[in-house]
Amino acid sequence: MQLLQARPENIVETLEQDQTRLLTWMEAIQVITSEAEQKNAEDLLIHARQALKNVEAKRKELQEPITEARDRINDLFKPLADKLRLSISLVNGALQARHAEQARIAEEERMALLAEQAAKLAEAQDTGEVVELPSASVMPEAPTKTSRAHLGTVTYHEDIDVIVVNPLLVPRELCDPNIPRIRARAKSGVKEIPGVLITKKYTTYTRGGA
């Protein structure tokens, strides 16, 4: 009980004073040249290891009340924190899925418009008709990267996900298969890698309002 009430600094100082002579003897050892010196060094080693064991025991004894209090607080907060994490995961997944679907639709509309323009240009080459290209303002817009909500903003960062579905098909320069190397190649713009499933995904970053 007295140990727990004492200041840790005072306990360390006392322990250090108790081992001053031992430390001095051990630090003086450079080369062992005789059996007597060997036995003496072995005794010092045994003594020092026991001293270290005692020091660690004192440290753990002082920490025990703190550790118990920390664990008790963690246990109290964990159920609520877990519920919030689960709720965040569910809502985050739904938002990411909606953003990905909006991006997919916008891309499909953009590609369809581009195909229509290409067809008109090809036809105009035969007829000599002048085709007026639509301005950029009529192109389908992708969902905004940062969405402003009532309480702040949510930013959707585009990323990719890679899953090795057949390691035997992965190119040799990407083997183990090496996931970081595969991911880097996919991020460089490569759409297809043998033996690898590449999908687009979004991660969200939130910022509360002032």
ROZA-987288 format. One line per field, with one value per residue (C-alpha): residue in one letter; x, y, z. Coordinates in steps of 0.25 Angstrom, whole numbers. Last residue first. Example, Ala and Ser with C-alpha at 12.3 -4.5 7.8 and 13.67 -1.06 7.14 Angstrom:
<rs>
res	[S;A]
x	[55;49]
y	[-4;-18]
z	[29;31]
</rs>
This chain:
<rs>
res	[A;G;G;R;T;Y;T;T;Y;K;K;T;I;L;V;G;P;I;E;K;V;G;S;K;A;R;A;R;I;R;P;I;N;P;D;C;L;E;R;P;V;L;L;P;N;V;V;I;V;D;I;D;E;H;Y;T;V;T;G;L;H;A;R;S;T;K;T;P;A;E;P;M;V;S;A;S;P;L;E;V;V;E;G;T;D;Q;A;E;A;L;K;A;A;Q;E;A;L;L;A;M;R;E;E;E;A;I;R;A;Q;E;A;H;R;A;Q;L;A;G;N;V;L;S;I;S;L;R;L;K;D;A;L;P;K;F;L;D;N;I;R;D;R;A;E;T;I;P;E;Q;L;E;K;R;K;A;E;V;N;K;L;A;Q;R;A;H;I;L;L;D;E;A;N;K;Q;E;A;E;S;T;I;V;Q;I;A;E;M;W;T;L;L;R;T;Q;D;Q;E;L;T;E;V;I;N;E;P;R;A;Q;L;L;Q;M]
x	[-72;-78;-73;-63;-65;-56;-62;-56;-60;-59;-55;-54;-42;-43;-29;-25;-21;-20;-30;-33;-19;-20;-8;-17;-18;-3;-1;-11;-4;9;3;-4;9;4;15;15;13;25;21;7;-5;-12;-7;-12;-26;-36;-27;-36;-33;-41;-39;-40;-49;-50;-64;-64;-75;-77;-83;-96;-106;-99;-89;-85;-70;-66;-79;-86;-82;-88;-94;-89;-98;-88;-77;-83;-90;-83;-89;-89;-87;-93;-83;-92;-81;-72;-85;-89;-76;-78;-92;-87;-76;-86;-95;-83;-79;-94;-94;-81;-85;-98;-91;-81;-92;-99;-87;-84;-98;-97;-83;-89;-101;-92;-83;-94;-100;-87;-84;-98;-95;-81;-85;-96;-86;-76;-87;-91;-77;-74;-87;-83;-68;-70;-72;-62;-51;-54;-52;-39;-33;-37;-30;-18;-17;-18;-8;2;10;10;15;27;30;31;39;49;49;52;63;70;69;75;86;89;90;99;108;110;114;124;130;131;137;147;151;152;162;163;149;150;143;136;135;121;117;124;118;104;105;109;98;87;81;82;75;64;62;62;52;43;44;40;28;23;19;4;5;17;11;0]
y	[103;92;77;71;57;48;37;26;22;9;5;-10;-18;-33;-39;-52;-45;-30;-21;-6;-1;14;16;13;-2;-2;3;-7;-19;-14;-12;-26;-34;-47;-52;-48;-35;-36;-50;-46;-51;-63;-74;-65;-66;-57;-47;-36;-21;-9;5;19;31;40;45;57;59;74;80;80;82;74;80;69;69;61;65;54;53;63;59;67;79;89;84;90;81;79;86;77;83;74;69;57;46;53;57;43;40;53;49;35;41;51;39;31;43;45;30;31;43;36;23;32;39;26;20;32;33;18;20;31;23;11;20;27;13;8;20;19;4;6;19;11;-1;9;16;3;-1;12;10;-4;0;12;5;-6;4;11;-2;-5;9;8;-6;-1;11;2;-8;3;4;-11;-13;-3;-10;-23;-18;-13;-26;-34;-24;-26;-41;-39;-31;-41;-52;-44;-39;-54;-58;-46;-51;-65;-61;-52;-64;-72;-62;-52;-45;-33;-19;-20;-6;-4;-16;-12;2;-3;-13;-1;8;-3;2;16;13;6;18;28;20;19;34;37;28;36;27;24;11;6;9;0]
z	[-153;-161;-159;-169;-175;-183;-192;-199;-213;-221;-235;-238;-243;-243;-245;-253;-265;-263;-269;-269;-268;-264;-255;-243;-248;-249;-235;-229;-236;-230;-216;-218;-222;-226;-223;-236;-243;-253;-255;-261;-252;-259;-249;-237;-242;-234;-229;-224;-227;-221;-228;-222;-225;-212;-209;-200;-190;-185;-173;-164;-175;-186;-196;-205;-210;-222;-230;-237;-251;-261;-274;-286;-289;-284;-292;-304;-314;-328;-340;-351;-365;-376;-386;-388;-387;-376;-369;-367;-360;-352;-348;-343;-335;-328;-325;-319;-311;-306;-302;-295;-287;-283;-279;-270;-264;-260;-254;-246;-241;-237;-230;-222;-218;-214;-206;-199;-195;-190;-182;-176;-172;-167;-159;-152;-149;-143;-135;-129;-126;-119;-111;-106;-104;-95;-82;-85;-89;-75;-68;-75;-73;-58;-57;-64;-55;-43;-48;-53;-40;-38;-52;-50;-37;-44;-55;-45;-38;-51;-54;-41;-43;-56;-50;-39;-49;-58;-46;-42;-56;-56;-43;-48;-61;-53;-45;-57;-63;-75;-76;-84;-82;-68;-62;-66;-58;-45;-46;-49;-37;-28;-32;-31;-18;-22;-35;-27;-18;-29;-36;-24;-22;-36;-35;-24;-12;-10;-18;-10;3;0]
</rs>
